[in-house]
């Protein structure tokens, strides 16, 4: 049997389904749990009214298994016992009816035709009364059914979470390839700019004398403008942090969402500084992969 949600070190998807069923004597409990994405824990419970006084206990129990997600819990309860209700005879009520009926008979000289069958039909002479509910016994069995459903539910979330992790790691490796290309080719852009600037100056000047100081200043200003070294360092660090967080497991969805926001910020800066078509294309591919990762992270608890 799986451990409760608090004990997991694997990542979990926020979508999942679980079912549990318990039959004890003449009572039967069927529990179904399903969940989808949500920023926080939002639990909706549908169950018979006679089980409403267990709601607080049920919510507390679910928190052992799930920290985030929109969770719907359905409980069906059957009690096949024939002794769930009893008939109560209210003698005082019957006596009052009989007394007043006889007074009416005497007062208006009417025939006293009161019969037992007639009297029994008057309101509250007989009433249906539910027997006292065995709360402890019902909760014991209901808790078992909920835990069975919750274990199955968590198992499905873990399975989907592992698939998500595998796919995310592959996407992160692809992102690293784009970053490596940008890191390798960015310095070449500066050298190419320097060469183009030299050729342009030579074409404009009658002699070949070039002010190397002025040329160096122009190249330095251009290099500062398009330099993405800091962005690349931070981006690589963010990617590695996402990978290590995925491997660490647990409830990591919010943390990953924050890191990916930072990754997207660095990618935007790189793209805004780019003056080379191929590097720009790589920047676009990088942003596309980040968006795919962001979308999938929304489904991690």
N, C-alpha and C positions, 0 to 999 in steps of 0.2 A: 504493500500500500504506500502511496506517495505521502511524503511529509506535508505539513501545512505550508501555506504560501510563504510564511515568514522564514521558513528554513531553506528556501531555494537559493541556489547560487547561479542557476541558469536563468536566462532571460525569458520573459513570457510575453506572448502577444496579448492584446486586450480583447481579442475576439475568441470565443470558446463556447462549448456546450457540454453539459453534464447531466446525467440522469441517475436517480436513486429510487429504489422501491423496497419497502419493508412491509411484511404481513405478520402481524402478531395476534393470535387468537382470531377474533372477529373484526379486527381493525386493520386497515390497509392504508399505507401512506405512499404517495408517489410525488417525487420532487424533481423538477427540471430547472436548470440554471443556464441562461445564455447571456452573452455580453458582447458589446461593441465598444468602439472608441469613445472616450470622454476624458476631459482634462482632469476631472476629479472622480471620486467614487460616488456614484449615484445609483442607489438601490431601489427598485420597485418590486413590491411583494403583492402577489395575488393569491389569496387563500380563503377558505371558508370562514365565516364570521366567528364561529365557535373557537377558532384558533387565534383570534386577534390578540388575546392577552399574551401570546408568545412572541409578538413582533419584536420587542426590544431584544430578547434573547437571540432571535434569529439574526438580527442585524449585527449583534456582537459576534456571533459565530462566523458570519460571512467575512468579517474583517480579518479573521485568521488566514483566509485564503486569497483575498484580493485587496489591492490597495487603490487601483484606479480602473475606471471603466463604467459604462452604463450597464448595470446588471439587472436582469429581469428574473425573478424567482417565482415559480408557479408550484403551488402545493394542492394536491387533491387528497381528500380524506374521506374514507368510507368506514362507517361503523355498522356492521351487520347484526349487532346485538338487538334482541327484541325488548330489552329492558332499559332502553335509553330514555323512555318516557313512562309515566305512570298516571293513572286516573285518580283524581282527588275528589272526594265527596265532601261538600261544604254543608254540614248539618245545620249550622246556625242560619245560613242563607235560606235553606229549604224551609226551616221552621218559620222564618219571617214571611216568606211567600205564603205559606199555608195559613198563617194567622190573619194576614190581610185579606186573603181570598175568602175566608170564612166570615170576616167582618163585612165584606161587600155582600156576601150571600144573605146575611141577616138583615143588613140595612135596607136592601132593595127587594127582600122576599124572593130571592132567586134560588133555584134548585142547586143544592151543593153536589156538583158532579165532578169534584176534583178526583183525579186518578193519579197514581204514581207515575205513569208514562207521561202524563201532561205536566206534572210538577217538575219532572226531570229535565224537561226541555227549557226551563227558564234559565236565563243567564247566570253563570257562576255556581249553579247547583252542583254541576260536575265540571271539572276543569282538567286540562292536560298539563302535567308538570314534568319538566325534564329532571332526570335524576342528577345528583351532584357529579360533576365531571372529575375524573381521576387525572388531575393536572400533572402530577409527577410521573405517572405511567405513560401518559400521552407524550409528554416532553421527552422522556427517555427514548421512545421509539422514533418520534419525529426527528430528534437530534441525529440519531443513527442514519435515517434516510437522507437528511440534509448533508451530512458528512460524506456519505457515499457519492451523492451527486456532486459535491464540491471537489472531492478527490478526482473524479472523472473530468470535471470541468477544468481543473488546474492542469491535469495531464494533457488535455487537448491544447491548452494555451502554451504549455511548455514545448510541445511538439511543433506548433506553428512558430513559436519564438525562435527555436533552433533553425528552422528554415529561413526565417528572417535574418538571423545572424550570419548564416552562410552567404546569403545573397548580398548583405551589406558589406561584408569583408571583401567580396569580389569587386564590388563597386569602389571601395576605398583603394584597392590595389590599382584599379584603372585610373583613379584620380591621381595617384602618386606618379603614374606614367606621364600624365599631362603636365604635372608640376615639374617633373624631371626635365621634360623637353623645354619648358619655358626657362628653367634655371640654366640649362646648357646653352640656349640660343640667345638669351637676352644680351650677354656681353658682346656677341657678334654684331648686334644692331648698332652698338656704340662705335665699334671699329669701322663698320660700313659707313656710318654717318661721318666719321672723321675723314675717310677717304673721299667721300662725295664732296665734303666741304673743301678739302685741299684742291680737288680738281676744279671746283667752281671758282675758287680764288685765283688759281693759275689762269683760267680762261679769261678772267676779268682784268688781270694784270698783264702789262706788257713784258715785264721781266719775270723771272722765276723766284724772286725774293718774296718769301712769305713770313709774316710776323708770327713766329711759332708761339709766342706768348698769347697773342690774341686768339690764335687758332685753338690753343689748349684751353683757354677760358670758355670759348664757345662750346667745345666738346664737353667740358666739365658741366656747364649749365644744362646741356642736353642730357648728359648721363644722370644728373640729379633728377631731372624731370621724369625720365622713364625708368629709373632704377626701381626694381621690385624685390631686391634682396630681402628686406625686412618682411615683406608680405609673404614671400616664399618660405622663409624660416617659420613664421607663425602658422602658415597654412599646413606645412608638413607636421608641425607640432600638434595642431588640432586633429589632423587625420590619424596620427599615432594615438592620440588620446581617445578618439572614438573607438579605435581598434582595441585598446587595452580595457576600455570601459565595457565593451561588448564581451570580452573574454572574462572579465571579473563577474559579470552577471548581476542579478538582483533587480530591484525596481529602479531602472536607469533611464526611463523614457524622458523625463523632464531634463535631466542632465545632458543627455544627448541632443535634445532639441536646442538647448542653449549653445552647445559647442558648434552645432551645424550653422546656427545664425552667425557666429563669428567666422566660420569658414566662408560663408557666402559673402560676408563683408570684405574679406581679404581678396576673394576672387573678383569682386566688383572693382576693387582698387587696381588690381593687376590689369584687368580689361580696360579700364579708363586710361591707364598709362601706356598701353601698347600702341606702337606705331607700325608694327609689322603685321601683315595680313595673316601669316601662318600662326604667329603667336596669338593674335586675336581669335582665330578659329579654335585654337587650343583652349583659350580662356572661355570661349562659349561652350565648348565640350565639357570643360571643368564645371561651369555653372550648371549645366544640364545634369551632370552626375550628382552634384550637390543637391539639386532639387529632388531628384529621385530618392536620394538617401533621406532627405527631410520628410518626404511623403511616407516612406516606410517607417521612419522613426515614430510617426504619429500613432502607429499601431502597437508600440512597445509600452508595456506597463512601467 
